[in-house]
Amino acid sequence: MRRYRSKTVAAWAAFALGAFGAHRFYLHGARDGLAWLHAVPTAAGLVGAVRLQTLGQDDHAAWLLLPLLGLMLSQSMLCAIVFALTPDERWDTRHNPGHPMHPTGWAPVLLAIASLMVGGVVLTSTVAYTGQKFFEWQLGPETEPPGPQKR
C-alpha cells in the first residue's frame, strides 16, 4: 500500500519549494521526470537574478533569464492553490486510495490565500519587467531619454 500523502504538506511544498519541484517529488517520488525538469528553468532564472545584481540593468542575458524565475514561482503558487482548494474526497481518491479520508480544515485555505497574494505579485512583476525590457529592446540603444542639452 502506498504511503499517505497529505494535501496540506503537498500545498506547503508547492508554496515553499515548488519552483524546484518539491511538491512533485512529494507526490510522485524521485522517478518523476517533470519534478527534475523544474530545476532547470528555476536555476536559469536564479542565474539571471545574480547577473542582474552583479552586471546591472543593461545585461541582456539577465533580461531573458530572470522571467523564467518569475514564471516558475508563479506556476508553483498556482499548484499550491489547486492543491489547497481540491476537495478532500477528490484528493484522497486520487492520491490516497485505500486510506481513510482525512479532513484538512482551514490550513490549506489559508495557504491558498497566501499563495494567491504571492503568486499575483510575482506574475504581475514578471509581466511588467518583461514588457519593459521588450520595449526597451525595441527602442534600441540609439534612443536616449531626454535630459540636459549638451553644448
ZADO-1210 file (C-alpha; in nm, 4 decimals, padded with zeros to 6 digits):
<atoms>
<atom x="00.0000" y="00.0000" z="00.0000" code="MET" pos="1"/>
<atom x="00.1262" y="00.3486" z="-00.0844" code="ARG" pos="2"/>
<atom x="00.2074" y="00.5896" z="00.1939" code="ARG" pos="3"/>
<atom x="-00.0423" y="00.8591" z="00.2840" code="TYR" pos="4"/>
<atom x="00.0075" y="01.1921" z="00.1031" code="ARG" pos="5"/>
<atom x="-00.1212" y="01.4958" z="00.2864" code="SER" pos="6"/>
<atom x="-00.2894" y="01.7693" z="00.0894" code="LYS" pos="7"/>
<atom x="-00.1578" y="02.0314" z="00.3329" code="THR" pos="8"/>
<atom x="00.2022" y="01.9094" z="00.3035" code="VAL" pos="9"/>
<atom x="00.1783" y="01.8997" z="-00.0771" code="ALA" pos="10"/>
<atom x="00.0412" y="02.2545" z="-00.0845" code="ALA" pos="11"/>
<atom x="00.3152" y="02.3783" z="00.1520" code="TRP" pos="12"/>
<atom x="00.5799" y="02.2042" z="-00.0584" code="ALA" pos="13"/>
<atom x="00.4450" y="02.3794" z="-00.3682" code="ALA" pos="14"/>
<atom x="00.4378" y="02.7123" z="-00.1853" code="PHE" pos="15"/>
<atom x="00.7860" y="02.6897" z="-00.0321" code="ALA" pos="16"/>
<atom x="00.9908" y="02.4943" z="-00.2878" code="LEU" pos="17"/>
<atom x="00.7561" y="02.4358" z="-00.5789" code="GLY" pos="18"/>
<atom x="00.9838" y="02.6129" z="-00.8248" code="ALA" pos="19"/>
<atom x="01.2287" y="02.3273" z="-00.7677" code="PHE" pos="20"/>
<atom x="00.9564" y="02.0599" z="-00.7953" code="GLY" pos="21"/>
<atom x="00.9318" y="01.9684" z="-00.4256" code="ALA" pos="22"/>
<atom x="00.5556" y="01.9105" z="-00.4498" code="HIS" pos="23"/>
<atom x="00.6033" y="01.6654" z="-00.7374" code="ARG" pos="24"/>
<atom x="00.8773" y="01.4801" z="-00.5509" code="PHE" pos="25"/>
<atom x="00.6443" y="01.4552" z="-00.2508" code="TYR" pos="26"/>
<atom x="00.3509" y="01.3263" z="-00.4544" code="LEU" pos="27"/>
<atom x="00.5189" y="01.1118" z="-00.7195" code="HIS" pos="28"/>
<atom x="00.8660" y="01.0290" z="-00.5866" code="GLY" pos="29"/>
<atom x="01.2159" y="01.0719" z="-00.7232" code="ALA" pos="30"/>
<atom x="01.1327" y="00.8978" z="-01.0523" code="ARG" pos="31"/>
<atom x="00.9050" y="01.1804" z="-01.1661" code="ASP" pos="32"/>
<atom x="01.0723" y="01.3360" z="-01.4697" code="GLY" pos="33"/>
<atom x="00.8683" y="01.6565" z="-01.4512" code="LEU" pos="34"/>
<atom x="00.9894" y="01.7169" z="-01.0978" code="ALA" pos="35"/>
<atom x="01.3500" y="01.7079" z="-01.2161" code="TRP" pos="36"/>
<atom x="01.2695" y="01.9453" z="-01.5034" code="LEU" pos="37"/>
<atom x="01.1563" y="02.2158" z="-01.2598" code="HIS" pos="38"/>
<atom x="01.5143" y="02.2805" z="-01.1518" code="ALA" pos="39"/>
<atom x="01.6430" y="02.3805" z="-01.4971" code="VAL" pos="40"/>
<atom x="01.4371" y="02.6979" z="-01.5626" code="PRO" pos="41"/>
<atom x="01.4472" y="02.7892" z="-01.1928" code="THR" pos="42"/>
<atom x="01.8264" y="02.7688" z="-01.1874" code="ALA" pos="43"/>
<atom x="01.8449" y="02.9678" z="-01.5115" code="ALA" pos="44"/>
<atom x="01.6212" y="03.2344" z="-01.3576" code="GLY" pos="45"/>
<atom x="01.8397" y="03.2473" z="-01.0480" code="LEU" pos="46"/>
<atom x="02.1443" y="03.2947" z="-01.2726" code="VAL" pos="47"/>
<atom x="01.9578" y="03.5840" z="-01.4353" code="GLY" pos="48"/>
<atom x="01.8885" y="03.7377" z="-01.0941" code="ALA" pos="49"/>
<atom x="02.2554" y="03.7110" z="-00.9972" code="VAL" pos="50"/>
<atom x="02.3615" y="03.8604" z="-01.3311" code="ARG" pos="51"/>
<atom x="02.1180" y="04.1472" z="-01.2816" code="LEU" pos="52"/>
<atom x="02.2638" y="04.2156" z="-00.9364" code="GLN" pos="53"/>
<atom x="02.6260" y="04.1994" z="-01.0477" code="THR" pos="54"/>
<atom x="02.6162" y="04.3382" z="-01.4033" code="LEU" pos="55"/>
<atom x="02.3240" y="04.5816" z="-01.3753" code="GLY" pos="56"/>
<atom x="02.0166" y="04.6616" z="-01.5824" code="GLN" pos="57"/>
<atom x="02.1958" y="04.6549" z="-01.9177" code="ASP" pos="58"/>
<atom x="02.2734" y="04.2810" z="-01.9144" code="ASP" pos="59"/>
<atom x="02.0724" y="04.1254" z="-02.1955" code="HIS" pos="60"/>
<atom x="02.1147" y="03.7704" z="-02.0643" code="ALA" pos="61"/>
<atom x="01.9508" y="03.8745" z="-01.7374" code="ALA" pos="62"/>
<atom x="01.6618" y="04.0170" z="-01.9403" code="TRP" pos="63"/>
<atom x="01.5985" y="03.6724" z="-02.0852" code="LEU" pos="64"/>
<atom x="01.6712" y="03.4577" z="-01.7804" code="LEU" pos="65"/>
<atom x="01.5006" y="03.6474" z="-01.4989" code="LEU" pos="66"/>
<atom x="01.1434" y="03.5984" z="-01.6309" code="PRO" pos="67"/>
<atom x="01.1978" y="03.2215" z="-01.6115" code="LEU" pos="68"/>
<atom x="01.2277" y="03.2524" z="-01.2350" code="LEU" pos="69"/>
<atom x="00.9082" y="03.4554" z="-01.2176" code="GLY" pos="70"/>
<atom x="00.7186" y="03.2036" z="-01.4272" code="LEU" pos="71"/>
<atom x="00.8401" y="02.9096" z="-01.2198" code="MET" pos="72"/>
<atom x="00.7444" y="03.0844" z="-00.8966" code="LEU" pos="73"/>
<atom x="00.4022" y="03.1697" z="-01.0427" code="SER" pos="74"/>
<atom x="00.3342" y="02.8128" z="-01.1511" code="GLN" pos="75"/>
<atom x="00.4341" y="02.6826" z="-00.8081" code="SER" pos="76"/>
<atom x="00.1892" y="02.9252" z="-00.6431" code="MET" pos="77"/>
<atom x="-00.0798" y="02.8042" z="-00.8845" code="LEU" pos="78"/>
<atom x="-00.0054" y="02.4428" z="-00.7881" code="CYS" pos="79"/>
<atom x="-00.0311" y="02.5352" z="-00.4199" code="ALA" pos="80"/>
<atom x="-00.3697" y="02.6976" z="-00.4822" code="ILE" pos="81"/>
<atom x="-00.5004" y="02.3990" z="-00.6797" code="VAL" pos="82"/>
<atom x="-00.3788" y="02.1507" z="-00.4174" code="PHE" pos="83"/>
<atom x="-00.5170" y="02.3536" z="-00.1288" code="ALA" pos="84"/>
<atom x="-00.8604" y="02.4004" z="-00.2842" code="LEU" pos="85"/>
<atom x="-00.9043" y="02.0431" z="-00.4080" code="THR" pos="86"/>
<atom x="-01.1901" y="01.8822" z="-00.2120" code="PRO" pos="87"/>
<atom x="-01.0701" y="01.6292" z="00.0461" code="ASP" pos="88"/>
<atom x="-01.2685" y="01.3449" z="-00.1123" code="GLU" pos="89"/>
<atom x="-01.1161" y="01.4033" z="-00.4554" code="ARG" pos="90"/>
<atom x="-00.7660" y="01.4395" z="-00.3079" code="TRP" pos="91"/>
<atom x="-00.7914" y="01.1137" z="-00.1169" code="ASP" pos="92"/>
<atom x="-00.9380" y="00.9302" z="-00.4170" code="THR" pos="93"/>
<atom x="-00.6527" y="01.0459" z="-00.6392" code="ARG" pos="94"/>
<atom x="-00.3539" y="01.0354" z="-00.4035" code="HIS" pos="95"/>
<atom x="-00.4567" y="00.8087" z="-00.1147" code="ASN" pos="96"/>
<atom x="-00.6534" y="00.5113" z="-00.2466" code="PRO" pos="97"/>
<atom x="-00.7135" y="00.2585" z="00.0274" code="GLY" pos="98"/>
<atom x="-00.6550" y="00.5075" z="00.3092" code="HIS" pos="99"/>
<atom x="-00.9334" y="00.6548" z="00.5206" code="PRO" pos="100"/>
<atom x="-01.0314" y="01.0104" z="00.4382" code="MET" pos="101"/>
<atom x="-00.8614" y="01.2852" z="00.6424" code="HIS" pos="102"/>
<atom x="-01.0370" y="01.6215" z="00.6722" code="PRO" pos="103"/>
<atom x="-00.7846" y="01.9040" z="00.6367" code="THR" pos="104"/>
<atom x="-00.9532" y="02.2028" z="00.7976" code="GLY" pos="105"/>
<atom x="-00.8571" y="02.5637" z="00.7333" code="TRP" pos="106"/>
<atom x="-00.4778" y="02.5347" z="00.6919" code="ALA" pos="107"/>
<atom x="-00.4896" y="02.4690" z="00.3149" code="PRO" pos="108"/>
<atom x="-00.7410" y="02.7507" z="00.2632" code="VAL" pos="109"/>
<atom x="-00.5157" y="02.9994" z="00.4417" code="LEU" pos="110"/>
<atom x="-00.2237" y="02.8739" z="00.2352" code="LEU" pos="111"/>
<atom x="-00.4285" y="02.9237" z="-00.0830" code="ALA" pos="112"/>
<atom x="-00.4864" y="03.2866" z="00.0186" code="ILE" pos="113"/>
<atom x="-00.1133" y="03.3397" z="00.0800" code="ALA" pos="114"/>
<atom x="-00.0281" y="03.1677" z="-00.2492" code="SER" pos="115"/>
<atom x="-00.2732" y="03.3871" z="-00.4364" code="LEU" pos="116"/>
<atom x="-00.1169" y="03.7026" z="-00.2926" code="MET" pos="117"/>
<atom x="00.2427" y="03.5949" z="-00.3578" code="VAL" pos="118"/>
<atom x="00.1646" y="03.4496" z="-00.6990" code="GLY" pos="119"/>
<atom x="-00.0243" y="03.7605" z="-00.8066" code="GLY" pos="120"/>
<atom x="00.2651" y="03.9885" z="-00.7123" code="VAL" pos="121"/>
<atom x="00.5232" y="03.7624" z="-00.8784" code="VAL" pos="122"/>
<atom x="00.3257" y="03.7186" z="-01.2005" code="LEU" pos="123"/>
<atom x="00.2424" y="04.0894" z="-01.2289" code="THR" pos="124"/>
<atom x="00.6055" y="04.1823" z="-01.1649" code="SER" pos="125"/>
<atom x="00.7276" y="03.9307" z="-01.4210" code="THR" pos="126"/>
<atom x="00.4911" y="04.0602" z="-01.6888" code="VAL" pos="127"/>
<atom x="00.5813" y="04.4231" z="-01.6126" code="ALA" pos="128"/>
<atom x="00.9570" y="04.3554" z="-01.6159" code="TYR" pos="129"/>
<atom x="00.9390" y="04.1512" z="-01.9367" code="THR" pos="130"/>
<atom x="00.7240" y="04.4126" z="-02.1096" code="GLY" pos="131"/>
<atom x="00.9547" y="04.6948" z="-02.0046" code="GLN" pos="132"/>
<atom x="01.2650" y="04.5124" z="-02.1280" code="LYS" pos="133"/>
<atom x="01.0957" y="04.4172" z="-02.4535" code="PHE" pos="134"/>
<atom x="01.0050" y="04.7763" z="-02.5326" code="PHE" pos="135"/>
<atom x="01.3495" y="04.8999" z="-02.4302" code="GLU" pos="136"/>
<atom x="01.4953" y="04.6447" z="-02.6714" code="TRP" pos="137"/>
<atom x="01.2585" y="04.7643" z="-02.9472" code="GLN" pos="138"/>
<atom x="01.3672" y="05.1253" z="-02.8997" code="LEU" pos="139"/>
<atom x="01.7321" y="05.0301" z="-02.9196" code="GLY" pos="140"/>
<atom x="02.0388" y="05.1974" z="-02.7698" code="PRO" pos="141"/>
<atom x="02.0274" y="05.5000" z="-03.0027" code="GLU" pos="142"/>
<atom x="01.7194" y="05.6372" z="-02.8251" code="THR" pos="143"/>
<atom x="01.8152" y="05.8190" z="-02.5064" code="GLU" pos="144"/>
<atom x="01.5720" y="05.9696" z="-02.2600" code="PRO" pos="145"/>
<atom x="01.5509" y="06.3488" z="-02.2709" code="PRO" pos="146"/>
<atom x="01.7954" y="06.5154" z="-02.0426" code="GLY" pos="147"/>
<atom x="02.0005" y="06.8313" z="-02.0198" code="PRO" pos="148"/>
<atom x="02.1218" y="06.9603" z="-02.3553" code="GLN" pos="149"/>
<atom x="02.4910" y="06.9101" z="-02.4282" code="LYS" pos="150"/>
<atom x="02.6762" y="07.2029" z="-02.5900" code="ARG" pos="151"/>
</atoms>
